[in-house]
Amino acid sequence: MIFATIVCKFTDFYRFYRYVVVRGPTTADCLLFHGWPWDNRSRRGSVIVASRMLNEQEQRLHEELGIPADYGQGSVPPFYAEAGELVAVGPNLVGHIQRLAPVAAARWQRLLESAGADGIRLLIVSGFRDFEYQAGLIRRKLEAGQTIGDILRVNAAPGFSQHHSGCAIDIATPGSRPLTEEFEVSDAFAWLSERAAEFGFSMTYPRDNAFGFVYEPWHWALNEEIPGQTAEDGS
């Protein structure tokens, strides 16, 4: 049993290293590795992966921002490699073009069409974010006087944001202030709660989530293969 457990953990790490670290993530990686934090085996393995993924430059940036040296251990997100392939999915609320990994973009488009057919309008606030963008979010909040502890309850440290994967989306809807809990009482949230799983999406950070983040009813991400469909064609 012990031998089997060791082999299992080694295999998980090898798959992550071979498919994501060596060649960079592809469309299928949203499905292969996106779910790691949610099962017990993966949660244990993610601590090992997360603690070894930052290069020296990234580690120095973490130090500059005051991010604790042990960040990436325990109940926090695993390291997310930046998506290797991205496609535009349209502008956000302020006109900036957003991008997603191809498989997530295809599923998002189908979700939008289905919601529209039901009279629900969904808007993208944020899709893919790279390492430097995430660092900029934290730096601006520090300059505004917020503490790093408070910031890290809302924004993941660079390298640990699910948005790096290109498979996470912050969603808004007309009549509801974006990126607030107000979204929870919207028709859009009710629709997503009932229908998003049909397209492979789920809410990552519910109340009292294991990662210690604030409740984010607006943050949804592609989390699993849909029966009978493939990651390669996104259909």
PLY file of the C-alpha trace (Angstrom):
ply
format ascii 1.0
element vertex 235
property float x
property float y
property float z
element edge 234
property int vertex1
property int vertex2
end_header
0.00 0.00 0.00
2.82 2.42 0.92
4.65 1.56 -2.29
1.50 2.16 -4.34
0.99 5.56 -2.69
4.56 6.62 -3.46
4.20 5.53 -7.08
0.90 7.40 -7.37
2.39 10.65 -6.05
5.46 10.33 -8.27
3.26 9.69 -11.29
1.17 12.79 -10.57
4.24 14.99 -10.26
5.83 13.49 -13.38
2.68 14.13 -15.42
2.56 17.75 -14.23
6.28 18.29 -14.91
6.25 16.59 -18.32
3.06 18.15 -19.65
3.10 21.61 -18.10
6.57 22.62 -16.90
8.59 21.17 -19.78
6.46 22.01 -22.81
4.10 24.61 -21.36
0.35 24.11 -20.89
-1.99 23.32 -23.75
-5.76 23.36 -24.08
-6.14 19.96 -22.46
-4.28 21.05 -19.32
-7.36 22.90 -18.08
-8.93 19.48 -17.75
-5.88 17.45 -16.73
-4.64 19.61 -13.87
-7.33 22.16 -13.12
-9.02 19.86 -10.61
-5.91 19.04 -8.55
-6.83 21.01 -5.39
-10.22 19.34 -4.97
-9.44 15.71 -4.17
-7.45 14.55 -1.16
-4.63 12.99 -3.12
-4.23 16.09 -5.27
-4.32 18.46 -2.30
-1.39 16.65 -0.73
0.49 16.58 -4.00
-0.17 20.25 -4.79
1.89 21.38 -1.79
4.97 19.70 -3.25
4.37 21.08 -6.72
3.59 24.61 -5.55
6.70 24.88 -3.40
9.01 24.08 -6.32
7.60 26.00 -9.25
8.86 29.56 -8.66
12.12 30.47 -10.37
14.63 32.81 -8.74
13.20 35.94 -10.36
9.69 35.02 -9.26
10.89 34.26 -5.74
12.53 37.70 -5.56
9.27 39.29 -6.70
7.40 37.44 -3.94
9.93 38.78 -1.44
9.53 42.32 -2.82
5.76 42.11 -2.40
6.09 40.73 1.13
4.46 37.42 0.30
5.24 34.88 3.05
7.98 32.40 2.18
5.68 29.47 2.97
2.95 30.65 0.60
1.86 27.71 -1.53
1.62 25.29 1.36
-1.55 24.16 3.09
-4.98 25.33 2.03
-4.04 27.67 -0.81
-4.24 27.16 -4.61
-1.53 25.15 -6.33
0.92 26.71 -8.75
-0.73 27.41 -12.11
1.51 27.51 -15.19
0.59 30.21 -17.69
-1.51 28.97 -20.61
0.59 28.25 -23.68
-2.19 28.99 -26.18
-4.88 31.65 -25.90
-7.71 32.96 -28.04
-9.62 36.25 -27.79
-13.16 36.03 -26.42
-14.17 39.67 -26.69
-13.88 42.85 -24.59
-14.56 43.15 -20.89
-16.56 45.92 -19.21
-13.94 48.58 -19.95
-13.19 47.45 -23.49
-10.05 45.40 -22.91
-9.94 42.22 -24.99
-9.94 39.12 -22.82
-8.37 35.77 -23.69
-8.91 32.17 -22.61
-7.37 28.80 -23.38
-9.08 27.43 -26.53
-11.03 24.70 -24.75
-12.30 27.16 -22.13
-13.12 29.73 -24.82
-15.22 27.21 -26.74
-17.13 26.17 -23.62
-17.60 29.80 -22.57
-19.09 30.69 -25.95
-21.59 27.83 -25.69
-22.46 28.84 -22.15
-23.04 32.44 -23.30
-25.31 31.33 -26.12
-27.34 29.09 -23.84
-27.69 31.81 -21.21
-28.72 34.30 -23.89
-31.39 31.93 -25.13
-32.79 31.94 -21.59
-32.74 35.73 -21.41
-29.61 35.91 -19.24
-26.80 38.29 -20.18
-23.34 37.33 -18.94
-20.32 39.65 -19.21
-16.66 38.78 -18.86
-14.69 40.92 -16.42
-11.41 39.03 -16.48
-10.05 35.96 -18.21
-6.37 35.06 -18.55
-3.89 36.97 -16.38
-0.14 36.55 -16.61
2.31 36.55 -13.71
3.22 40.23 -14.06
-0.40 41.34 -14.24
-1.14 39.52 -11.00
1.90 41.15 -9.38
0.64 44.56 -10.53
-2.73 44.00 -8.86
-1.02 43.30 -5.55
1.50 46.13 -5.91
-1.23 48.73 -6.49
-3.14 47.57 -3.42
0.02 47.75 -1.32
0.62 51.30 -2.55
-2.97 52.11 -1.54
-2.16 51.08 2.03
-3.63 47.58 2.19
-1.73 44.88 4.06
-0.39 41.86 2.22
-2.42 39.58 4.48
-5.68 41.27 3.50
-4.70 41.35 -0.17
-3.93 37.62 -0.30
-7.44 36.82 0.90
-8.74 38.43 -2.31
-5.90 38.04 -4.84
-3.72 34.95 -5.15
0.02 35.52 -5.21
1.66 35.62 -8.66
2.00 32.06 -9.92
-0.95 30.84 -7.87
-3.85 32.55 -9.61
-6.29 30.27 -11.39
-6.49 32.96 -14.06
-2.96 31.98 -15.22
-4.42 28.75 -16.60
-6.69 30.57 -19.06
-9.58 28.49 -17.74
-11.00 30.88 -15.11
-13.47 33.70 -15.72
-14.75 36.53 -13.56
-18.36 37.09 -14.62
-20.71 40.07 -14.29
-24.21 40.91 -15.43
-26.07 44.21 -16.05
-27.67 45.69 -12.96
-25.19 44.15 -10.51
-21.93 45.73 -9.39
-19.05 43.60 -10.72
-16.81 41.62 -8.40
-19.08 41.97 -5.37
-21.25 39.55 -3.42
-24.19 41.41 -4.92
-23.79 39.09 -7.92
-25.11 36.25 -5.74
-28.68 37.61 -5.85
-28.73 38.14 -9.62
-30.62 36.03 -12.14
-27.26 35.40 -13.79
-25.89 33.71 -10.67
-29.02 31.61 -10.30
-28.68 30.50 -13.93
-25.00 29.65 -13.52
-25.69 27.68 -10.35
-28.18 25.56 -12.24
-26.65 25.31 -15.70
-22.89 26.06 -15.66
-21.95 22.45 -14.85
-23.44 21.38 -18.19
-20.54 23.23 -19.83
-17.88 22.07 -17.36
-17.79 25.23 -15.23
-18.14 25.59 -11.48
-17.64 28.27 -8.84
-14.14 27.90 -7.40
-14.41 29.91 -4.19
-17.67 29.31 -2.30
-18.18 30.53 1.25
-15.67 29.13 3.74
-13.57 27.61 0.96
-10.51 25.55 1.89
-8.13 28.08 0.32
-8.98 30.89 2.72
-10.14 33.27 -0.03
-13.14 35.52 0.34
-16.41 34.32 -1.17
-16.33 34.96 -4.95
-19.70 34.17 -6.55
-18.42 35.79 -9.76
-15.39 33.49 -10.24
-16.11 30.40 -12.33
-13.70 28.01 -13.99
-13.60 25.04 -16.32
-13.07 22.09 -14.05
-13.73 18.79 -15.75
-14.29 16.91 -18.97
-17.88 16.83 -20.14
-19.09 13.26 -20.84
-18.80 12.41 -24.53
-16.73 15.49 -25.36
-13.01 16.01 -25.81
-10.53 18.64 -24.72
-8.95 18.70 -28.14
-11.97 20.01 -30.03
-13.56 21.84 -27.10
-16.94 20.50 -28.10
0 1
1 2
2 3
3 4
4 5
5 6
6 7
7 8
8 9
9 10
10 11
11 12
12 13
13 14
14 15
15 16
16 17
17 18
18 19
19 20
20 21
21 22
22 23
23 24
24 25
25 26
26 27
27 28
28 29
29 30
30 31
31 32
32 33
33 34
34 35
35 36
36 37
37 38
38 39
39 40
40 41
41 42
42 43
43 44
44 45
45 46
46 47
47 48
48 49
49 50
50 51
51 52
52 53
53 54
54 55
55 56
56 57
57 58
58 59
59 60
60 61
61 62
62 63
63 64
64 65
65 66
66 67
67 68
68 69
69 70
70 71
71 72
72 73
73 74
74 75
75 76
76 77
77 78
78 79
79 80
80 81
81 82
82 83
83 84
84 85
85 86
86 87
87 88
88 89
89 90
90 91
91 92
92 93
93 94
94 95
95 96
96 97
97 98
98 99
99 100
100 101
101 102
102 103
103 104
104 105
105 106
106 107
107 108
108 109
109 110
110 111
111 112
112 113
113 114
114 115
115 116
116 117
117 118
118 119
119 120
120 121
121 122
122 123
123 124
124 125
125 126
126 127
127 128
128 129
129 130
130 131
131 132
132 133
133 134
134 135
135 136
136 137
137 138
138 139
139 140
140 141
141 142
142 143
143 144
144 145
145 146
146 147
147 148
148 149
149 150
150 151
151 152
152 153
153 154
154 155
155 156
156 157
157 158
158 159
159 160
160 161
161 162
162 163
163 164
164 165
165 166
166 167
167 168
168 169
169 170
170 171
171 172
172 173
173 174
174 175
175 176
176 177
177 178
178 179
179 180
180 181
181 182
182 183
183 184
184 185
185 186
186 187
187 188
188 189
189 190
190 191
191 192
192 193
193 194
194 195
195 196
196 197
197 198
198 199
199 200
200 201
201 202
202 203
203 204
204 205
205 206
206 207
207 208
208 209
209 210
210 211
211 212
212 213
213 214
214 215
215 216
216 217
217 218
218 219
219 220
220 221
221 222
222 223
223 224
224 225
225 226
226 227
227 228
228 229
229 230
230 231
231 232
232 233
233 234
